[in-house]
Structures are given as C-alpha cells and as structure tokens.
Amino acid sequence: MADAALAEVMRGGRIESRHGGAAVVTDAGGRVIHAAGDIEAAEFPRSAVKAILALPLVENGAADRLGLDDAELALSCASHTGEAHHVAVAASMLRKAGRTDACLECGAHWPTSRSAAQALAAAGRFPGPLHNNCSGKHAGFICAAVEAGDDPAGYVGPDHPTMRAATAALADLVGTVLDDRNRGIDGCGIPTYAIPLHALATGFARVGCGAGLSPDRARAAARLRAAVASDPFLVAGRNRYDTTIMTLLGARLFSKIGAEGIVAAAMPELGLGFAVKCRDGAARAAEVAMTALIAPYLAPEERAGAAFQALLNPVLTNWSGTRVGEIRPAAA
C-alpha cells in the first residue's frame, strides 16, 4: 500500500511540500478505527516504546524496593533534553541503585536543549552520559538489573537478563515476535525491533487501559502513566511535543515520540491507541499528524483553543519573526 500524505507545508497560500507515511487508531483488541497509508509495514518505534520497556522495573517490585519516586519513574520513560532537572533525576536513580554514571552505556552527547548546552559550555564542561536523552531509561535498566541481583554490565545487549525482560514486555504488548530477524540497534545502544504500525497502536491502547494485561502489568502501566502525567516536563523538556500536549490534556493522553518520525499515544479513558510514522523521518509532520488523530476525541472548545491549534497548525516564521506559512494536517 502506498504512503498517505500526513502533513503539508504551506507558504504563500500554496503547498510547498508534503510529508507522507502512515497513521492508525486502534482499540486494545486491535480493531482499526482509522487508518491511512500502510499500517502493516514494520517500523522501528525507537524511543516511542520506552514506557513499555520500563514495565518490568515496576511490575516486579524493583522500583518500590529501591524507593524510586514519580519523577524517577517518569524519567525512565523519557527522551529528555538534558536540562539540569533531567540530569539530577537520572543521577538520583543511579545513587539509589548504588551506582554512578560510569555504569551508563548510552554514550554522551550535548543536551538537545540549546540553553542547557550553552550553560554547560559556558561553565567549561563537556557532556557526560547523564546528558544523553536516554539516560533515564538506561538508569532504569541499571536499577532493574541491580535489584534482580544481575551484573548490569552489558545491559544493552539483547541477551542480558534485563534486556530480555524488557523485550518480552514489548513483545507481549504488541503481539509480535521480536528476534534477530527484525532487530536493529537504537541510537543509545539498546535493541530496537521493527513492529507493524497497527501493532504499535494496539500496544499503546493496552498500555493505556490495561486490557489483556496481567493485573501486575496493568498496575505497572497505570503507575508509569500517572508518573508522567504528574510532571510531563520530565518525559521530554521545554518546548517539546510530548511535554506540551500532555501538559495540555493531562492524564487523558499519554504520548511518546521516537526518532525518525514516529509518535505513539494512548487515550486511557477511551481505550484507544494511536501511531504515526512519517516516512521521511520528519518529527514536525508526525507531531501534526498525531495531533490531528487526537482531535476528534476532544471537545470542540479544546480543539479550537490556541494551545491545541498551535500544535495542529504550527506557524512558520522567518529569521525576522515574520509569519511565512504553516504546517497543516493532510486530508488523510
């Protein structure tokens, strides 16, 4: 099946460019509510599935035994911007496990927050692994390994006990076999598995409402969602899509972006899951498409609100601040 147009970039009243891909809404049983493009094509979800990978940390009691709080659980689901609060929470998680950032195997990069990167450089410092956008997820893996009595070294490998547990949770939620036939390596070093977009949306519906999950897993999912809802800043950062839309809609929505144009979301009260893949990897198009998928499930006054409209139709400005166009959802 051909890609569908997901978003259009407008300039001077004309379509300047289009972003294509696929989008789907399902319930927890996998029933398709809305689809555009090839929703059965296998896609790497990348960071979109971090909350699913964090389920074993909570459901087996490791988080409670270590005393991880809501902020730390939220960060275990995060792709953060490396701001000071993110770094501090990741370091706190490691301290509770009796470890330091030397155990992190995610690598180091400059904070994706420009202000945080500038502050670090102005202080004459270089980034460390705590600044990596995945440091919370990796700290969570280390916590899980230590609490299980396993050596965390090599936790990023597919055969490490901690990673096997995380992969098994993902396979259970999306109903897809995950092995070396559909495995790649994510930017932070852990395995990532190509999953049909339809299955990804279904997995998010299940994470949202708990349908089809064991009682312990359903409680773990609810706890992680509540942790994120309590402080959406921790799951992303200032001016990031996930933080902005979850701050706007509260616990009614759990949203998570992934690299290369992936966004997945759940609306727990409705039992629905959403997934978008922009084929050219453009986050701006995937975010607009996801906002359009969510819109019909909101009250008219919410859809018309300025904050929601800014996500649905982002304004494009030039370097002088003059409005020159917008991005809008395509008809699909």
Steps between C-alpha positions, in 0.01 A plus 500: 500500500626847414582762760230750586563874519521582872589870510539788260735797528333820381663819370330786320174308501656210307614153601879520501564142611324190626604240756372148437469192717239310694271559796261278695259500793404169662333363809668256742373204298672625186183618327587781259302818561683712243787429264701679234789351305659160557433427867634143473848608395755424772657812649767552765312674785825622653440703817121491468490174699706608802206475740438142386866412551475644854210273599716224657673755725163576661305176474761281671529738796852626428384864484336473843791320660738770378262779599470651153260794504268634230765728354741209461235276346404776256864540398525126435249563217672814371682637200612808685678818399786473750388788719626520858192337652520206259865445583437520875216247489705252295788532747258441788379176342855372475579595860201300621642200315843560652650588164643802316479632146805288419254210465297671227558347158298752299793725406522876541375786286433869548157578647239547232380802698694792353500691829623195693776438246604865510509500881717189500742648248509836681605315815785338309347155534436222255192278494497162665263204468253660741437764232407232247129525421461131593683512835179453698408186309852364543504586872175304524663198337789521747256523792315193373820300454644587841174424678480162323851415615644517148820673395376803303808496275390437144135573577455646151554159339195301386604198709546683831229393748377857542469554126334163452234601754445837331477339157255239627276777636505675164426177311208432733348845453530515121438131431801472271797263503816699572828334409807543283285502185348839582764639736705813452711709739360824634699821530561436870623144441202287602314273257210645304256276316301568185129473587192552280351843567162336562657286776672801655171688530335192649781469754448860604126445536582213737749708696232764532209291623664180626284272283661162441775560756566311821387688812861578598585626152183709479581660836857568385373668183258715697774602741737603222228701327414673827868580561531660157173691542622640832789681326501478117813716491703198607400285204626757247579861595421862421328561167484128419191341351443232765538743787278761334210275403499300826508822700202616296292182527624353829450133579253462213794457262832317514723597208852397405709596202771286345778585259444508123142622498328264746239607754279265704231591751219363715174648624437280806142601570402410144712184474658625178854489364651721230813466287655711226804443281624780276697329227761773457568505875365852555385544859311819412269309266451204734406736784243684288354170379475366855326817615250458215435137601428606859282800409170318434505359853514842666224747575451767227617776732822310572569449130441869438728615782814692410735250667357203311485692171869585537574127493250422225610785269847617604587842369817538296697823540815634341808628684335839543201342673265562208236234441572332167284189510376209706494121520156342476365144513433343162154367417594138586 
